[in-house]
Amino acid sequence: MQLPVGISYRGVEKSDQLDELIRNKAARLDRFCDHISRCDVVIEHPNRAQHSGNPFRVRIDVTVPPGHELVADEKQAEHEMHEPLSKVINDAFKTMERQLKTLVEKQRRE
C-alpha cells in the first residue's frame, strides 16, 4: 500500500532531502501496521530568529482505522542542538513505530 504522507514545514526551509527521508521512514511504518489511512508530518523551528533554546520539533500524526489517532511529538533536546534535524525526524519515527506495534498487538488480542 502506498501510504499517503502530508509534510508541512513551519519556520524551516523545505528540503527535498528531508522530504525523501520522511517518505522513506513513513513507508517503513507499513511494516508495523498495514492499514494506516493517513500520515501527516510537521517540522517546525519556532522563533527561528533566536538561535539558542529553540530546538526543532517534529510531530507525526497517524490515523489507523477504526478511529485510532497516534501522535509522536519529538523535540530536540538542549544538549542535542548540534545534532542534525534528521536525528529528530528519526527519533519521532522510532516513537511512532513503537506506538504502532503496541496498537497492533492490542488489536490482535481483541
C-alpha positions as CSV (number, residue, x, y, z in Angstrom):
1,M,0.0,0.0,0.0
2,Q,1.2,3.5,-0.8
3,L,0.8,5.4,2.4
4,P,-0.4,9.0,1.9
5,V,2.0,11.3,3.6
6,G,1.5,15.1,4.2
7,I,4.6,17.1,5.0
8,S,4.4,20.7,6.4
9,Y,7.3,23.0,7.3
10,R,7.0,25.8,9.8
11,G,10.0,28.1,10.2
12,V,12.1,25.6,8.4
13,E,13.1,25.8,4.7
14,K,11.5,23.0,2.6
15,S,14.1,20.4,1.6
16,D,13.9,17.6,-1.0
17,Q,16.3,15.6,1.2
18,L,14.1,15.9,4.2
19,D,11.0,15.1,2.1
20,E,12.7,11.9,0.9
21,L,13.8,10.9,4.4
22,I,10.3,11.4,5.7
23,R,8.7,9.5,2.9
24,N,11.1,6.6,3.4
25,K,10.5,6.5,7.1
26,A,6.7,6.7,6.6
27,A,6.9,3.8,4.1
28,R,8.5,1.7,6.8
29,L,5.5,2.3,9.1
30,D,3.5,0.0,6.7
31,R,5.7,-2.9,8.0
32,F,4.3,-2.4,11.5
33,C,0.7,-1.7,10.5
34,D,-0.6,-2.3,7.0
35,H,-3.9,-0.4,7.4
36,I,-2.7,3.2,8.1
37,S,-5.1,5.6,6.4
38,R,-3.2,8.9,7.0
39,C,0.3,10.1,8.0
40,D,1.0,13.8,8.5
41,V,4.4,15.2,9.5
42,V,5.1,18.7,10.7
43,I,8.6,20.0,11.0
44,E,9.0,23.3,12.8
45,H,11.6,25.6,14.3
46,P,9.7,28.1,16.4
47,N,11.2,31.6,16.8
48,R,13.8,31.0,14.2
49,A,15.3,34.4,14.8
50,Q,16.6,33.3,18.2
51,H,19.3,30.7,17.9
52,S,19.7,29.3,21.4
53,G,16.9,27.5,23.2
54,N,14.7,27.0,20.2
55,P,15.1,23.4,19.2
56,F,13.5,21.7,16.1
57,R,10.2,19.9,16.7
58,V,8.8,17.1,14.7
59,R,5.2,15.9,15.1
60,I,3.8,12.8,13.3
61,D,0.0,12.2,13.2
62,V,-1.1,8.8,12.1
63,T,-4.7,7.6,11.7
64,V,-5.4,3.9,11.9
65,P,-9.0,2.7,11.4
66,P,-11.2,2.2,13.2
67,G,-10.8,5.6,14.9
68,H,-7.3,5.4,16.3
69,E,-5.1,8.5,16.0
70,L,-1.5,8.2,17.2
71,V,0.8,11.2,17.8
72,A,4.6,11.2,18.1
73,D,5.9,14.6,19.1
74,E,9.7,14.9,19.4
75,K,11.6,18.0,20.3
76,Q,15.3,18.4,20.0
77,A,16.9,18.5,23.5
78,E,19.0,21.4,24.5
79,H,22.2,19.2,24.7
80,E,21.4,18.0,21.1
81,M,21.4,21.4,19.5
82,H,24.4,20.5,17.4
83,E,22.6,17.3,16.0
84,P,21.0,17.5,12.6
85,L,17.3,17.8,12.1
86,S,17.4,14.3,10.6
87,K,18.1,12.8,14.1
88,V,14.9,14.4,15.4
89,I,13.0,13.0,12.5
90,N,14.4,9.5,13.1
91,D,13.6,9.7,16.8
92,A,10.0,10.8,16.0
93,F,9.5,7.8,13.6
94,K,11.0,5.4,16.2
95,T,8.4,6.6,18.7
96,M,5.7,6.2,16.1
97,E,6.9,2.7,15.3
98,R,6.6,1.7,19.0
99,Q,3.1,3.1,19.2
100,L,2.0,1.3,16.1
101,K,3.5,-2.0,17.4
102,T,1.6,-1.5,20.7
103,L,-1.7,-0.7,18.9
104,V,-1.4,-3.7,16.5
105,E,-0.7,-6.1,19.5
106,K,-3.7,-4.7,21.3
107,Q,-5.9,-5.1,18.2
108,R,-4.8,-8.7,17.8
109,R,-5.8,-9.5,21.4
110,E,-9.3,-8.0,21.0
